[in-house]
Amino acid sequence: MGLLKAFVVPHPPLIVSEVGKGSENQVIKTIEAYKKVADEIANLKPDTIIISSPHAQVYNDYFHISPNSEAYGSFEDFGAPNVTFKETYDEELVREISLLARENNFPAGTYGEKDPKLDHGTMVPLYFIEQKYKDFKLVRIGLSNLGELEHYHLGEIIKEAINKLDRKVVYVASGDLSHRLQPDGPYGITDEGIEYEKDIMNDLSNASFDKLLNYDEKLLSNAGICGHHSFIIMAGVLDGLNVEVETLSHEDITGVGYGICIYTPKDENKDRCFRKIYLTSEENRLNERYKYVDDYIKLARSTINEYIKTGNIIDIPEDINKELLNNQAGVFVTIHKFNKLRGCIGTIIPTRKNIATEIIYNAISASTEDYRFNPIVEEELPYLDINVDVLGPIEDISGRDELDPKRYGVIVYTDTKRGLLLPDLEGIDTVDEQIEIAKRKGNITYENYKLQRFEVIRHK
């Protein structure tokens, strides 16, 4: 009982014969591998099939699990309206996953359904499975725009729910690989697409699930990924287990990568608890870093820790560096968690009596009032990476040629709007990128704007 096997599969509607109408034969290896997956599942006779799909309901900060008792779908949008599906959901398992998510203060559940119809990321796997086996219930799970660790954690919660109910379950991680593999493909070709395709198939074929948590974000964006986070949820379902891997196929003929792998869980192995290992490593790294930071960072960190834990605003330490007490400046406090922005708020010019007070109030705002993120909670505190930027004088400039994204921050402004971007930010290499992001932050949609620049002293 419990998790029987897990599968990585692609979901191009092309491989459904009623859709492809013969063109599916160009990826015949993928189709033959899919048939073997269906045979495997038929032999296992699971009670429930869980499918995570990039094309199910997606929210920025929440994982949607399809509710209700039944679901319907068809390939009408792909020219095959006669290929239809009627599925019964495993309501008990859905409730258990949702309950465990609430108990873990984890953002997943059945709220917010907008379209109950089955998506093609779910239907393509079902098309092949149901040719061999139909006596199962379904759980359908969408992805989110949260990070890799949150996707992995959802997998751990799913695993716990499976074990608690003693279900016979197979997990299907639906997702294509890179979408940018051929010059004449639907999305063109990029170097990152080629690199990702090689790396992801190597990692999936070796069950190197720890590496899935550490892909470069810019690489993922430029590779045109699809199923990466679906695969990570599956990795979480297999957390703490040795696995036997069988790689059935890999094709990139159409400009999109299709990979199919089978994972058979074996004995327990604490060295494969990859999220816990990552968290421990990150906490140790930050604890070591904070031993050597200056008073700017110490003050920001102490402020955030105290305010999140107790709601109290700290007093300025008596032994603090006097330059924080004797000077005024605009200050930005920037918070990252697991290399992703978690909050950033600041002041362009001084608004408090000294830099120390400026840091305290901006640190509180960055951790609780940045509208792009939920307020930070106590469980996150060990994993926060905090920087403080002290702004120099603001200078009016006449044009882009007076900017340098590594040296200068930029302010784009009109009579009524203003957008600011700090200098020397990872992934922002050109003046055009810098200005466009500052315009978006200021909701400036036209070209009649003015520019200012400033330098910062960055404490990190």
Beta strands, then each sheet from edge to edge (+ up, - down):
strand 1: 2-9
strand 2: 48-53
strand 3: 63-64
strand 4: 70-75
strand 5: 80-88
strand 6: 108-109
strand 7: 137-142
strand 8: 168-174
strand 9: 241-251
strand 10: 258-268
strand 11: 331-337
strand 12: 340-346
strand 13: 384-391
strand 14: 395-397
strand 15: 409-413
strand 16: 418-421
strand 17: 450-454
strand 18: 456-459
sheet 1: 7+ 2+ 8+ 1+ 10- 9+
sheet 2: 3+ 6+
sheet 3: 4+ 5-
sheet 4: 12+ 11- 13+ 18-
sheet 5: 14+ 17- 15+ 16-
end
